[in-house]
Amino acid sequence: MFFHALVVMNALFASCSWCLARPTLLSSTAVVVTSVAWVLLNGPIEGRVLVVITPTNGITESDLLSVIGVGIAVVGYVRAARRRSDQPLSTTTA
């Protein structure tokens, strides 16, 4: 399970890099998907508990990577939407 957590963490880093370098709807969606996967699979390398929600659950240090990933995805969505709205409408001449 440790290996799977490392693979998902690397996928999160790669998708965040892709979204920052080339913000599109696809790259932003990839960041959101890998952020969700990270929260679900980061168990072996979670770190310290920062906020206790229940006696068995809480927010850990590594959960913050997902928050950062979602933030990057939101910025990517906004940048992609701006780019789409700035493009002039193509006109065809016959």
C-alpha positions, -999 to 999 in steps of 0.1 A, spaced: 0 0 0 30 23 6 39 20 -31 4 29 -42 5 61 -20 38 71 -36 24 65 -71 -7 87 -64 15 114 -48 37 115 -79 6 116 -101 -6 146 -81 27 164 -85 27 157 -122 -9 168 -128 -3 200 -108 28 207 -129 9 201 -161 -20 224 -149 4 252 -139 23 249 -172 -7 246 -195 -40 253 -178 -68 236 -196 -101 220 -185 -85 186 -189 -54 194 -169 -75 210 -141 -98 180 -140 -68 157 -137 -56 177 -107 -90 173 -90 -91 136 -97 -56 130 -83 -63 152 -53 -93 131 -44 -73 99 -50 -46 113 -27 -70 118 2 -83 83 -2 -49 65 -6 -24 85 15 -28 64 46 7 50 49 24 84 47 -1 107 63 21 125 89 9 141 121 -28 148 128 -34 186 127 -72 187 134 -91 159 152 -126 154 137 -135 121 155 -114 99 177 -103 78 147 -104 105 119 -87 139 114 -70 162 90 -33 152 86 -3 170 71 -5 152 38 -42 160 34 -30 196 28 -15 185 -5 -51 179 -17 -61 213 -6 -32 228 -26 -41 206 -56 -77 218 -56 -64 254 -54 -42 249 -84 -71 233 -102 -94 263 -95 -67 287 -108 -63 264 -139 -101 265 -145 -101 303 -142 -71 307 -165 -86 283 -191 -120 301 -190 -103 335 -195 -83 322 -224 -115 309 -240 -133 341 -235 -104 362 -249 -103 342 -282 -120 361 -310 -148 344 -328 -136 330 -361 -154 343 -391 -155 325 -424 -156 344 -456 -170 328 -487 
